[in-house]
């Protein structure tokens, strides 16, 4: 379950269209946030209320969207 929560968290951030800032509020499981931080997929401080996806995090989120067949979601958002 923890692996799924990790994957879902990254996919939600990517799907939400955070192209400009690639950040999100810390309203997610702190265990998952700590794991993503340990994997260098997100950055943030313990004092900040937001976290930022790293380039590796963006790439991993895209890989997961493709793995689950959801990469079309981003393609639709990119179209005018």
DAQUITA-V486573 format. One record per backbone hydrogen bond with DSSP energy under -0.5 kcal/mol. NH is the residue of the N-H (numbers start at 1). CO is the residue of the C=O. E is the energy in kcal/mol with one decimal. If there is no record, write none. Layout:
NH | CO | E
NH | CO | E
This chain:
5 | 1 | -2.5
6 | 2 | -2.2
7 | 3 | -2.3
8 | 4 | -3.0
9 | 5 | -2.4
10 | 6 | -1.9
11 | 7 | -2.5
12 | 8 | -2.6
13 | 9 | -1.9
14 | 10 | -2.1
15 | 11 | -3.0
16 | 12 | -1.8
17 | 14 | -1.4
18 | 13 | -0.8
19 | 17 | -1.0
22 | 18 | -1.4
24 | 51 | -2.1
26 | 49 | -1.9
27 | 25 | -0.8
33 | 29 | -2.7
34 | 30 | -2.6
35 | 31 | -2.0
36 | 32 | -2.8
37 | 33 | -2.2
38 | 34 | -2.6
39 | 35 | -1.8
40 | 37 | -1.7
41 | 36 | -2.9
42 | 36 | -0.9
43 | 52 | -2.7
51 | 24 | -2.4
52 | 43 | -3.1
53 | 22 | -3.1
54 | 41 | -2.2
58 | 54 | -2.4
59 | 55 | -2.3
60 | 56 | -2.4
61 | 57 | -2.4
62 | 58 | -2.2
63 | 59 | -2.3
64 | 60 | -2.3
65 | 61 | -2.4
66 | 62 | -2.1
67 | 63 | -2.5
68 | 64 | -2.2
69 | 66 | -1.3
70 | 65 | -3.7
71 | 65 | -0.8
73 | 70 | -1.8
74 | 70 | -0.5
74 | 71 | -0.5
75 | 71 | -1.4
76 | 72 | -2.2
77 | 73 | -1.6
78 | 74 | -1.7
79 | 75 | -0.8
79 | 76 | -0.7
